[in-house]
């Protein structure tokens, strides 16, 4: 059966937003060091992204948005990652939830209209709160929803909640306390009574992304704000698990942020090689073949990763199931390329690359810290190996 492509986007609106992207990236870059050093939230950066129309670019056309697909989303996040990776990550989570609404209608109509009204007035950041302290992968959430006869009451702790202090809405994954528990998503306003932010975020990188813990103590959620409530069957996974398309959006979008970081590191490296003339030389390092060759290796690797992400994203936009299935492998290769590029830049520059007087060490911390958004490499590789074995090898003639 031929996949049905998604509705066409508003190319004029998308093009206008993309045209503003370089200017926004420059604005982010100008404040990134300050927010990283102080661990402060980049409110001005988020405002700039919003004013450029980039924070709601994936809102569906039927809701008055541009309806951007994954390919354009990848371009946006790579550009923002080049300016400030923390802002790019926060933007990514918001774009992903709008895109999920466009595809599958996660939000009830009235709540989504309210969100869009807030988005027209100013930045409305969104976040999906899944992770819990010490929770094993795949386990039911420890956050519990209890029905009191009029509304659900949520109690629990979520961790690594990007943008926690500034989220307008949170999509909280929780389970009910019913005799047969169900799991689902509870839509919670960021200013709800009983919700508290525990400012514990103090990571090596992505310091401005404010991934604090969110504490919920009897937070009330209306009945129609509890969505996709399903029971996990004993013979299989929860039907609420992310679809291949949703997973592909998540993996490729956040991989684009990594490639943006790598391009920023390469930009700085180029300036360094062009300007640095050691005492034992009469010309800058850029004139030496070994440095040009190393820079060429970085360039070739990043071109390959970018082309891979672009191709997979375009395939997902066309509804190609093979592209969605290969997104995890694409994410792994892109992130390897991005990380290697930044590490090579540090190696080529030596002590200056690790000095806090320069941004390269921040790019290294950011690209390493971004691993928290992806499955472990061994998980991706084991799944790829299983898929290869399932396909089998070619039969021998005769």
BELSUL-V17899 format. One record per residue. N is the residue number from 0. PHI is phi in whole degrees, 0 to 359 (* if undefined). NEAR is the number of other ideal C-beta (glycine too) atoms within 10 Angstrom. Layout:
N | PHI | NEAR
N | PHI | NEAR
This chain:
0 | * | 3
1 | 283 | 6
2 | 298 | 14
3 | 271 | 8
4 | 292 | 11
5 | 292 | 18
6 | 301 | 11
7 | 296 | 9
8 | 275 | 22
9 | 271 | 16
10 | 298 | 12
11 | 296 | 9
12 | 294 | 16
13 | 296 | 22
14 | 298 | 12
15 | 298 | 13
16 | 294 | 22
17 | 295 | 18
18 | 295 | 10
19 | 275 | 16
20 | 300 | 20
21 | 302 | 12
22 | 296 | 12
23 | 297 | 25
24 | 301 | 24
25 | 297 | 12
26 | 297 | 19
27 | 296 | 27
28 | 300 | 17
29 | 294 | 13
30 | 249 | 19
31 | 298 | 24
32 | 297 | 15
33 | 299 | 11
34 | 292 | 22
35 | 295 | 23
36 | 295 | 12
37 | 270 | 10
38 | 66 | 14
39 | 267 | 13
40 | 282 | 19
41 | 276 | 24
42 | 301 | 14
43 | 295 | 14
44 | 295 | 27
45 | 297 | 23
46 | 298 | 14
47 | 295 | 24
48 | 297 | 33
49 | 296 | 21
50 | 297 | 13
51 | 280 | 20
52 | 80 | 19
53 | 272 | 25
54 | 284 | 26
55 | 238 | 23
56 | 297 | 27
57 | 266 | 29
58 | 298 | 23
59 | 297 | 20
60 | 298 | 15
61 | 293 | 9
62 | 256 | 16
63 | 89 | 12
64 | 262 | 22
65 | 278 | 23
66 | 66 | 24
67 | 298 | 31
68 | 270 | 24
69 | 293 | 29
70 | 299 | 19
71 | 289 | 23
72 | 298 | 26
73 | 300 | 28
74 | 297 | 20
75 | 298 | 29
76 | 289 | 28
77 | 295 | 25
78 | 295 | 22
79 | 292 | 29
80 | 297 | 33
81 | 292 | 26
82 | 270 | 27
83 | 204 | 33
84 | 297 | 31
85 | 296 | 30
86 | 297 | 30
87 | 297 | 31
88 | 296 | 26
89 | 297 | 31
90 | 297 | 30
91 | 301 | 23
92 | 298 | 23
93 | 291 | 28
94 | 298 | 26
95 | 294 | 22
96 | 288 | 21
97 | 295 | 29
98 | 295 | 25
99 | 296 | 23
100 | 297 | 20
101 | 297 | 22
102 | 277 | 15
103 | 230 | 12
104 | 63 | 12
105 | 296 | 19
106 | 273 | 24
107 | 295 | 16
108 | 303 | 10
109 | 295 | 11
110 | 293 | 17
111 | 289 | 19
112 | 299 | 12
113 | 296 | 16
114 | 299 | 22
115 | 294 | 18
116 | 297 | 10
117 | 297 | 14
118 | 292 | 20
119 | 285 | 10
120 | 278 | 8
121 | 177 | 12
122 | 298 | 21
123 | 236 | 23
124 | 282 | 24
125 | 239 | 25
126 | 211 | 26
127 | 262 | 20
128 | 260 | 27
129 | 245 | 18
130 | 287 | 17
131 | 231 | 19
132 | 300 | 12
133 | 71 | 7
134 | 284 | 16
135 | 292 | 6
136 | 300 | 8
137 | 86 | 8
138 | 284 | 9
139 | 300 | 15
140 | 296 | 20
141 | 280 | 15
142 | 295 | 23
143 | 245 | 17
144 | 248 | 27
145 | 245 | 14
146 | 273 | 13
147 | 257 | 9
148 | 101 | 4
149 | 232 | 9
150 | 202 | 16
151 | 274 | 23
152 | 241 | 19
153 | 262 | 25
154 | 223 | 17
155 | 162 | 21
156 | 228 | 19
157 | 247 | 28
158 | 238 | 19
159 | 54 | 20
160 | 266 | 26
161 | 306 | 24
162 | 74 | 27
163 | 312 | 27
164 | 289 | 15
165 | 236 | 18
166 | 287 | 26
167 | 282 | 19
168 | 222 | 23
169 | 235 | 28
170 | 264 | 22
171 | 266 | 28
172 | 273 | 21
173 | 209 | 32
174 | 239 | 20
175 | 275 | 19
176 | 262 | 14
177 | 290 | 12
178 | 306 | 5
179 | 247 | 7
180 | 299 | 16
181 | 243 | 19
182 | 247 | 21
183 | 185 | 20
184 | 245 | 22
185 | 244 | 25
186 | 274 | 21
187 | 237 | 25
188 | 288 | 18
189 | 293 | 19
190 | 255 | 8
191 | 293 | 14
192 | 301 | 9
193 | 91 | 14
194 | 258 | 20
195 | 225 | 12
196 | 260 | 17
197 | 261 | 14
198 | 282 | 11
199 | 263 | 13
200 | 294 | 21
201 | 209 | 9
202 | 270 | 16
203 | 297 | 10
204 | 228 | 22
205 | 49 | 28
206 | 292 | 23
207 | 275 | 28
208 | 279 | 29
209 | 53 | 23
210 | 278 | 24
211 | 287 | 21
212 | 278 | 20
213 | 244 | 25
214 | 257 | 15
215 | 243 | 25
216 | 233 | 13
217 | 67 | 12
218 | 290 | 26
219 | 276 | 15
220 | 229 | 20
221 | 298 | 14
222 | 303 | 10
223 | 280 | 12
224 | 264 | 21
225 | 257 | 22
226 | 236 | 16
227 | 57 | 16
228 | 285 | 18
229 | 220 | 12
230 | 264 | 16
231 | 281 | 17
232 | 282 | 9
233 | 293 | 5
234 | 260 | 5
235 | 196 | 8
236 | 287 | 9
237 | 299 | 16
238 | 293 | 11
239 | 282 | 16
240 | 305 | 13
241 | 300 | 13
242 | 286 | 12
243 | 301 | 14
244 | 293 | 22
245 | 299 | 17
246 | 296 | 17
247 | 297 | 25
248 | 303 | 27
249 | 299 | 21
250 | 293 | 25
251 | 285 | 27
252 | 297 | 29
253 | 285 | 24
254 | 296 | 31
255 | 298 | 30
256 | 300 | 30
257 | 299 | 31
258 | 294 | 25
259 | 297 | 28
260 | 300 | 31
261 | 298 | 31
262 | 294 | 22
263 | 296 | 26
264 | 297 | 30
265 | 295 | 20
266 | 303 | 15
267 | 293 | 20
268 | 300 | 26
269 | 299 | 15
270 | 298 | 12
271 | 298 | 20
272 | 294 | 20
273 | 285 | 12
274 | 255 | 10
275 | 276 | 15
276 | 235 | 13
277 | 299 | 10
278 | 298 | 4
279 | 270 | 5
280 | 234 | 11
281 | 252 | 7
282 | 232 | 9
283 | 298 | 15
284 | 300 | 20
285 | 297 | 17
286 | 276 | 13
287 | 274 | 14
288 | 303 | 7
289 | 293 | 9
290 | 286 | 18
291 | 295 | 13
292 | 295 | 9
293 | 296 | 17
294 | 297 | 19
295 | 297 | 10
296 | 296 | 13
297 | 298 | 22
298 | 299 | 14
299 | 297 | 11
300 | 295 | 19
301 | 289 | 20
302 | 301 | 11
303 | 299 | 13
304 | 294 | 24
305 | 295 | 20
306 | 297 | 10
307 | 296 | 20
308 | 298 | 28
309 | 299 | 17
310 | 294 | 14
311 | 295 | 28
312 | 296 | 26
313 | 297 | 16
314 | 295 | 22
315 | 297 | 25
316 | 298 | 19
317 | 281 | 14
318 | 85 | 14
319 | 281 | 16
320 | 296 | 13
321 | 296 | 10
322 | 296 | 23
323 | 296 | 23
324 | 293 | 17
325 | 269 | 20
326 | 298 | 26
327 | 297 | 22
328 | 295 | 17
329 | 298 | 22
330 | 300 | 27
331 | 298 | 20
332 | 293 | 18
333 | 295 | 27
334 | 289 | 25
335 | 297 | 14
336 | 297 | 24
337 | 295 | 28
338 | 296 | 18
339 | 299 | 17
340 | 298 | 25
341 | 292 | 29
342 | 295 | 16
343 | 295 | 19
344 | 299 | 26
345 | 296 | 18
346 | 298 | 10
347 | 291 | 18
348 | 265 | 22
349 | 70 | 10
350 | 305 | 7
351 | 302 | 14
352 | 292 | 22
353 | 257 | 12
354 | 279 | 12
355 | 285 | 11
356 | 284 | 7
357 | 235 | 16
358 | 279 | 19
359 | 299 | 22
360 | 294 | 20
361 | 292 | 23
362 | 300 | 31
363 | 295 | 21
364 | 296 | 19
365 | 293 | 32
366 | 290 | 28
367 | 285 | 17
368 | 289 | 19
369 | 295 | 24
370 | 299 | 14
371 | 296 | 15
372 | 272 | 21
373 | 232 | 18
374 | 294 | 15
375 | 299 | 11
376 | 303 | 12
377 | 296 | 8
378 | 294 | 13
379 | 295 | 20
380 | 292 | 13
381 | 296 | 11
382 | 294 | 14
383 | 295 | 15
384 | 295 | 10
385 | 299 | 10
386 | 296 | 13
387 | 295 | 10
388 | 293 | 9
389 | 295 | 7
390 | 289 | 7
391 | 78 | 7
392 | 266 | 7
393 | 292 | 5
394 | 285 | 6
395 | 286 | 5
396 | 295 | 4
397 | 75 | 3
